Structures are given as C-alpha cells and as structure tokens.
Amino acid sequence: MTTPKSYKGILKHFHAKDKVIQQFMEHLPSLLESNYPFDVALSYLFSRLELGQNIIIYASIRKKYKTDTRVTEVAIENWDSTKDTFESRFEIVFGKPVPTAIMAAKKAAQRVRNKVMHGKSVSEPEKRAAIAEGLDYAQSLNTLVMSELRFEPFGKITGITGAAPAMDASATRFLLKGMGFNI
C-alpha cells in the first residue's frame, strides 16, 4: 500500500471503501479535515475497529449457533478483547484463523497506534499509513465475514438469525463457556 501524502489522500482512500465502512466510520472525515492531529483520527479509527471486532464475534456466534441474545451480549461485554483474544476467538467461532494478509494490515496499523497511545515518537507519514491500513483491515474483515456468513459486521446486523428459535440460556452459557468466555 502506498502511504497517503496528506489528509486528502486518506479521505480518498476512505471514500474508496464500501458504503457500510464509510457509515461505520462516519466521523473519520471530519476528524481528518479539522485541525486535530492524526492521533485523534487514529484513536477514533481503532475504537471503531475494536467495536467491529466485538460485533463480528457476537453476531457470528448468534448467527451460527442461534444462541440466546442476552447471554451472548453478557459474554461479549465481559470479554477482555485484546489483539490476541480476537484472533483466537475468531478461530474458535469460524474454525479457521483470520487470513494472514488481513492480519498484516491490522498489525502494521496497530504498531503505530500503540506508539501513539504510549506517547512514543511517530512520524506523520506513519500515522497516515496506519489510518489507511486500518481502513483496509475493516474492509477486508467485512468482506471475509460476508463471504462466510452472509452479513456485514460493519453494517447493520438486525435479523442475522432469521426466524429460527434461539437456543435456551443455559445451553448458550454452556456453549460460550466451551468457547472460552467467562460467563
């Protein structure tokens, strides 16, 4: 990926993404166009990426296993989602890891994000590249989940389970404990 040369380059990259990604990251353009440092846009982007990862795990469990809504919500809320636990939970739910190429974009962006969050020195080109790579990561995850389970986690997830009855709460708890959730 070529590093965007300015905030306008990041905006162009943003507008090249699917509409659902643009809507999910709706405040990114105004953050980029303002006088805020790129750190603010990067922080916002990662808060949205982490929300999207939570939605992926929650909605995928609900769709694949027809789990009880409330119990699944509690499990996700109590989950200490980290970069490592997302990858392992994804593999448990999908039966395969997130493809290496998709994770490479996230890891590159996350290195920069971590430096920014911990007060380390980061160049403006690195921050611009991290924002663009984060957008690529969101787009790739969205496409992957759509191909696997036919829903867009960065879009609307209403109706993902259809009309089928949900698993009862105790069976859902049992299933989620087996997946490693503290419930």
ChimeraX attribute file (.defattr): number of C-alpha atoms within 10 A of each C-alpha:
attribute: neighborCount
match mode: 1-to-1
recipient: residues
	/A:1	8
	/A:2	8
	/A:3	16
	/A:4	20
	/A:5	12
	/A:6	14
	/A:7	17
	/A:8	13
	/A:9	16
	/A:10	23
	/A:11	17
	/A:12	14
	/A:13	16
	/A:14	20
	/A:15	13
	/A:16	12
	/A:17	15
	/A:18	15
	/A:19	14
	/A:20	16
	/A:21	21
	/A:22	19
	/A:23	12
	/A:24	19
	/A:25	19
	/A:26	13
	/A:27	13
	/A:28	21
	/A:29	18
	/A:30	12
	/A:31	18
	/A:32	21
	/A:33	12
	/A:34	11
	/A:35	8
	/A:36	11
	/A:37	12
	/A:38	21
	/A:39	20
	/A:40	13
	/A:41	22
	/A:42	26
	/A:43	16
	/A:44	16
	/A:45	23
	/A:46	18
	/A:47	12
	/A:48	19
	/A:49	21
	/A:50	16
	/A:51	15
	/A:52	20
	/A:53	22
	/A:54	18
	/A:55	19
	/A:56	23
	/A:57	20
	/A:58	21
	/A:59	25
	/A:60	25
	/A:61	23
	/A:62	20
	/A:63	20
	/A:64	13
	/A:65	15
	/A:66	21
	/A:67	27
	/A:68	19
	/A:69	17
	/A:70	11
	/A:71	18
	/A:72	24
	/A:73	16
	/A:74	14
	/A:75	19
	/A:76	19
	/A:77	12
	/A:78	12
	/A:79	16
	/A:80	12
	/A:81	16
	/A:82	11
	/A:83	13
	/A:84	8
	/A:85	13
	/A:86	19
	/A:87	17
	/A:88	18
	/A:89	18
	/A:90	18
	/A:91	13
	/A:92	16
	/A:93	17
	/A:94	17
	/A:95	10
	/A:96	12
	/A:97	14
	/A:98	16
	/A:99	12
	/A:100	9
	/A:101	10
	/A:102	17
	/A:103	16
	/A:104	13
	/A:105	21
	/A:106	22
	/A:107	16
	/A:108	15
	/A:109	25
	/A:110	19
	/A:111	12
	/A:112	23
	/A:113	24
	/A:114	12
	/A:115	12
	/A:116	19
	/A:117	11
	/A:118	9
	/A:119	9
	/A:120	11
	/A:121	9
	/A:122	13
	/A:123	10
	/A:124	14
	/A:125	14
	/A:126	18
	/A:127	22
	/A:128	25
	/A:129	23
	/A:130	27
	/A:131	32
	/A:132	25
	/A:133	25
	/A:134	24
	/A:135	26
	/A:136	21
	/A:137	21
	/A:138	27
	/A:139	19
	/A:140	18
	/A:141	23
	/A:142	23
	/A:143	17
	/A:144	18
	/A:145	17
	/A:146	13
	/A:147	11
	/A:148	10
	/A:149	15
	/A:150	14
	/A:151	22
	/A:152	23
	/A:153	28
	/A:154	27
	/A:155	17
	/A:156	11
	/A:157	15
	/A:158	9
	/A:159	9
	/A:160	17
	/A:161	18
	/A:162	10
	/A:163	8
	/A:164	8
	/A:165	10
	/A:166	16
	/A:167	16
	/A:168	13
	/A:169	15
	/A:170	12
	/A:171	13
	/A:172	24
	/A:173	20
	/A:174	12
	/A:175	17
	/A:176	19
	/A:177	13
	/A:178	11
	/A:179	13
	/A:180	14
	/A:181	18
	/A:182	14
	/A:183	15
